[in-house]
């Protein structure tokens, strides 16, 4: 079958899955009984009520009964006692009670009218992810990359219901992971705006922590790769790339720093506590839960794809990219495997970031043209980061 016909067919499949997702989302309720939902919606309410001053989540600002009404709608025990509300904690100095989640998800929800926030947020996120899937499908040049784009594109859109619906923070996280994956692939596959792409990736990785604070771990492999590149080669190019990545990452973290400063009094101190900040430890129950969960086949898929792409890549930049992806997967898996809490979506962000990166690397890479950049051994990291074209 001609590749164009295959692309048309799977475009129809993607749009059919998208339509099915939006139909399901249109029937969702914002009072589904999940405690974390209340906090995200309260943050959105604070932004709509106070503007940027909504970063202050102190319960002293709860003068309109919004939190109590939300808790009562899900039959929460002690709904009329604000200090018993979920995902709220007392600051170290005991001066006030504040919310623990970062402000990004609440800000995203605040873009839509109160009472109709979750449905449009998820519908928009689904449309964006479908757009990335279609882009990957139509950029595929070879049967193998087309097959990967078709299979993963369908899975990526499907995942926008399960497990993405498990937490409101996952919808914007999935979008950021897809965009960061595209920019990462372009960084390694011959785009001539290297420092600009490094900055874009750094900002996106930092910004992702505004939706889920654990998303900060998504940057681990990037800092390891760029840091080792500088230590090994000590060139001006690798130093510039590492510096730009770090500064851009800090810029992306600005909303988190601002929220911490307002609520905890220190930009580097979050309001999280308890199990969320427990020391790493190996818990057989947590490991077994991951082995039994649908996240485990995705981990295997991402690992095998990374290894195969490294083995058969005919583009030097793609081999460098697989090292970054592999390191990032390993570091994130190590973190969550030693985290005392298991959820069906904790590892999904790094898996989606990795898989989108691998997909875009596959569909953007041209066949070997006999240039220096396509030799099996390829350029050194310093050369890879400094070249302006292939």
NORZI-V140458 format. One record per run of one state. SS is the DSSP state (alpha for helix, beta for strand, coil for the rest). FROM is the first residue (numbers start at 1). LEN is the number of residues. Records with the same first field share a line. If there is no record, write none. Layout:
BEGIN
SS->FROM-LEN / FROM-LEN
END
This chain:
BEGIN
coil->1-2 / 26-9 / 56-3 / 62-4 / 74-8 / 85-3 / 91-6 / 100-4 / 111-7 / 140-3 / 159-5 / 167-1 / 189-5 / 209-4 / 234-2 / 253-1 / 265-9 / 278-6 / 293-1 / 313-3 / 338-10 / 365-7 / 375-6 / 387-4
alpha->3-23 / 35-21 / 59-3 / 66-8 / 82-3 / 104-7 / 118-22 / 143-16 / 164-3 / 168-21 / 194-15 / 213-21 / 236-17 / 254-11 / 274-4 / 284-9 / 294-19 / 316-22 / 348-17 / 372-3 / 381-6
beta->88-3 / 97-3
END
